[in-house]
Amino acid sequence: MPSNHERHLPSRPDTRHRLRLGPPLIALLAAVAAIAAMECIVFNLPFWRTLGASTDTNAVHNTLGSGLTRRNDGMLTVTDPTKAYLELTADGTSDYLRIDTESSKVIDKAREQAEAESKANDDKEVFKPLATIHVRADVDGITGKAQSMNPDAIRSHYVKAPGAGIVRIWIQEERGAIVPVTDARANVRVPFVINWMRVLAMALVLLMIAVWRPGSRLWRITLDPSSTRQRLAFVGLLAIPTLLIGVSIIHELWYTSSLVFHVSGDYTYDFDQYGHVADALVAGRPWLDLPVPEQLAATEHPASHVPSYSPMEPVRSTGITRIMTVTGIPILACCPQCCCSSPIVCWPVIICRHPPPSIFSCCCSSSSSPCWCCASSIV
């Protein structure tokens, strides 16, 4: 029996529980560190790379191309898609520029006015401020990549445009479109942003790895198709993606609309390409009889495929919609009698891409020289 002196001695801490909690705590800290590194470093690389940006600007407002006009509320209207650009100067200290938009209050007011005007004119279609804006930033004469931005998504306002010199931000929208853009700024610093949804997604992935890791309790469970509990668990796991897919399908059916060209003035798709082929075969001809834009048919040398050939300049300035494919499927779009200087028979063609702003050419199987593709949509 312990003496009174031994009773008052401090008890030794039980290290067994400490050792048992050690590995899980270390794993948790490692997971937190990995998530923090991915979010703060990898996903915020633009912030770290633009810390040395000068933030200089050469004017309060950008120089507007003749295809843009500024409205009284500060937004822009596209009057000529071939000359719709904002021009500014970049010094090369930042690979990003920022496109500023009007406030949501101004945009909502303009949309309400447009809806009221439409109702007052028997639901006549009128232009409203765009919710998605397609832009392209060309730096020092080098054609950039087409990108899209949303006035409500602040991160989408930062467009990558590396280089120094004159910058032209092309607004790739149709004539009459109302663009809620005010100005653009070069030499900017991209802000540091933490996306908590992305953090949650990474945490869920790590949790799944921890739960299903080799040697875990769940890993050691033997698969038993006759087990009711395992069947219910399997149904519960499948119910989650099934419900998500079902909601997505219902949403698409509820808000469905007729197929239209994707973006006016940009690459587009002919959804009736196979219908055109069927009509041609039923009529007993192996070529496609499609309408030809007047500007293309009126050119002196429509068969020329040299990008710098001067007679093609009037065609480019009209903004003829170019044709491209989805996942590399050849588009059947050739007008033998009008596209080429001499009548030829065109079979299914393959689109050959040329550097912009030249028009795409069609490689006809019956002729060694390419002929120009005819698009039936004019900007």
CORZINOR-V504736 format. One record per residue. PHI is phi in degrees with one decimal (999 if undefined). BURIAL is b if it has 24 or more other C-alpha atoms within 12 Angstrom, else e. Layout:
BEGIN
PHI;BURIAL  PHI;BURIAL
END
This chain:
BEGIN
999;e  -67.3;e  -76.4;e  -62.2;e  -66.3;e  -69.1;e  -66.2;e  -88.5;e  -71.8;e  -66.4;e  -75.8;e  -74.7;e  -68.3;e  -81.4;e  -82.1;e  -66.2;e  -68.4;e  -64.6;e  -67.9;e  -71.5;e  -85.5;e  -62.9;e  -57.6;e  -60.8;e  -66.7;e  -64.6;e  -63.4;e  -64.5;e  -65.0;e  -65.2;e  -65.7;e  -62.6;e  -65.3;e  -65.5;e  -64.5;b  -62.8;e  -66.1;e  -64.7;e  -73.6;b  -82.9;b  -108.9;e  -66.6;e  -78.1;e  -117.8;e  -56.7;e  -56.8;b  -65.0;b  -68.4;e  -78.3;b  -109.6;b  -62.7;e  -92.4;e  -65.6;b  -76.5;e  59.6;b  -77.8;e  -138.7;e  -95.2;e  -162.8;e  -68.3;e  -118.7;e  -75.9;b  -78.2;b  -96.4;b  -68.9;b  -67.6;e  -89.5;b  -125.4;b  -128.5;b  -93.0;b  -80.2;e  -66.9;e  -86.5;e  97.4;b  -78.7;b  -114.0;b  -120.6;b  -83.3;b  -105.8;b  -149.9;b  -59.8;b  -79.9;b  -132.8;b  -92.5;b  -149.2;b  -110.4;b  -117.3;b  -151.0;b  -121.8;b  -117.8;b  -99.0;b  86.5;b  -79.9;b  -140.1;b  -87.0;b  -129.1;b  -130.5;b  -113.9;b  -102.8;b  -89.3;b  -121.9;b  -69.5;b  -67.8;e  -61.5;e  -64.3;e  -66.7;e  -64.8;b  -62.8;e  -64.2;e  -66.0;b  -67.9;e  -63.9;e  -64.3;e  -66.3;e  -65.6;e  -64.7;e  -64.9;e  -65.3;e  -66.6;e  -69.9;e  -117.3;e  57.0;e  57.8;e  -67.5;e  -71.6;e  -127.0;e  -79.3;b  -119.2;b  -56.4;b  -68.8;b  -88.3;b  -126.9;b  -116.0;b  -97.8;b  -131.4;b  -145.2;b  -104.5;b  -103.6;b  -113.4;b  53.4;e  82.2;e  -92.9;e  -66.2;e  -91.2;b  -96.9;e  -66.4;b  -136.4;b  -122.7;b  -139.7;b  -124.9;b  -56.6;b  -86.7;e  -101.4;e  -62.4;e  -66.0;b  -71.7;b  -71.7;b  -93.9;b  -106.6;b  -77.0;b  -149.7;b  -70.2;b  122.3;b  -129.4;b  128.6;e  -74.9;b  -111.1;b  -117.9;b  -99.9;b  -83.1;b  -94.3;b  -93.1;b  -132.6;b  -75.0;b  -63.1;b  94.7;b  -66.1;b  -99.1;b  -106.5;b  -76.8;b  -105.4;b  -103.1;b  -154.5;b  -128.1;b  -128.8;b  -96.5;b  58.4;b  -100.2;b  -102.7;b  -75.2;b  -70.2;b  -81.1;e  -132.6;e  -107.4;e  -96.1;e  -70.2;e  -66.6;e  -67.0;e  -61.3;b  -63.5;e  -63.1;e  -64.9;e  -64.5;b  -65.8;e  -62.8;e  -64.8;e  -64.5;e  -64.2;e  -64.0;e  -67.3;e  -72.0;e  -101.0;e  -68.9;e  -58.8;e  94.0;e  -74.3;e  -63.6;e  -68.3;e  -64.4;e  -83.4;e  -72.1;e  -79.6;e  -67.8;e  -135.3;e  -59.2;e  -82.9;e  -78.7;e  -65.2;e  -63.5;e  -68.9;e  -63.9;e  -64.3;e  -63.9;e  -64.3;e  -63.6;e  -63.7;e  -67.4;e  -72.9;e  -66.5;e  -64.6;e  -65.6;e  -63.2;e  -65.2;e  -63.6;e  -65.2;e  -62.2;e  -62.5;e  -63.5;e  -64.9;e  -62.2;e  -63.4;e  -65.0;e  -69.6;e  -70.2;e  -106.9;e  -68.6;e  -145.4;e  -67.1;e  -69.7;e  -135.3;e  -60.0;b  -62.0;b  -136.0;b  -62.2;b  86.8;b  -117.3;b  -60.6;b  -140.6;b  -122.1;b  -98.0;b  -70.8;e  -101.0;e  -60.4;b  -74.7;e  -64.4;e  -63.1;b  -63.4;b  -62.8;e  -62.3;e  -67.2;e  -68.2;e  -63.9;e  -77.9;e  80.7;e  -129.1;e  -91.3;b  -117.1;b  -103.3;b  -100.7;b  -112.8;b  -65.8;e  -113.9;b  -59.0;b  -59.4;e  -63.7;b  -75.9;b  -67.1;b  -85.4;e  -71.2;b  -71.2;e  -130.8;b  -67.8;b  -85.3;b  -68.7;b  -114.5;b  -82.7;e  -58.3;e  -92.2;e  -71.0;e  -61.8;e  -61.1;e  -84.0;b  -59.3;b  -60.3;b  -69.7;b  -64.2;b  -70.0;b  -81.0;b  74.2;b  -64.0;b  -67.9;b  -84.7;b  -113.1;b  -139.5;b  -110.7;b  -101.1;e  51.9;e  78.1;e  -76.5;e  -61.8;b  -91.5;b  -94.2;b  -145.5;b  -146.0;b  -118.5;b  -63.3;b  -75.4;b  -108.6;b  -71.5;b  -113.1;b  -70.1;e  -124.5;e  -62.8;e  -136.2;b  -98.9;b  -106.3;b  -97.4;b  -49.2;b  -112.7;b  -114.4;b  -77.5;b  -111.7;b  -80.4;b  -112.7;e  -60.3;e  -63.1;e  -96.8;b  -68.6;b  -82.9;b  -67.8;b  -114.9;b  -108.2;b  -94.0;b  -84.9;b  -71.2;e  -94.7;e  -144.7;e  -78.6;e  -97.7;e  -73.6;b  -122.6;b  -78.4;b  -76.1;b  -104.9;b  -102.8;b  -92.5;b  -118.7;b  -114.7;b  -68.6;b
END
